[in-house]
């Protein structure tokens, strides 16, 4: 999965939404240890709106990507919500049962929305994005090593 680093200006609602999605995609693939620095950025005054809680969601699938949707099964998710003193509200949803990661994801979302702390969040996520890019490059290299070149030989009798 390619997670781009957002360098465009955030002057339109669409670019702001795209940048937020990109940031949260990086947060979703980060480890708890990589997100631990968010506590230092946030400081005091973070209010918990929704304590991390575990639940289930129905996963739907489609045959071939465009067939009729069907219920594939259930997946465990954890969600949380926090609020900053400036009024920014962050939401975190993670696959699995990691309550701390859900709380940190919500904190990252709230901090990213505050213009004063956005750059600090992006700086914290830079090593995460680099790690993800390195992992993607390694996967591409491994896949390329197994590539087989097929060719057709033309027979002499027409």
PyMOL commands that set and color helices and strands:
alter all, ss='L'
color gray80, all
select helices_A, chain A and resi 13-29+32-35+38-42+63-65+99-113+115-145
alter helices_A, ss='H'
color red, helices_A
select strands_A, chain A and resi 47-62+69-83+89-95
alter strands_A, ss='S'
color yellow, strands_A
deselect
rebuild
show_as cartoon
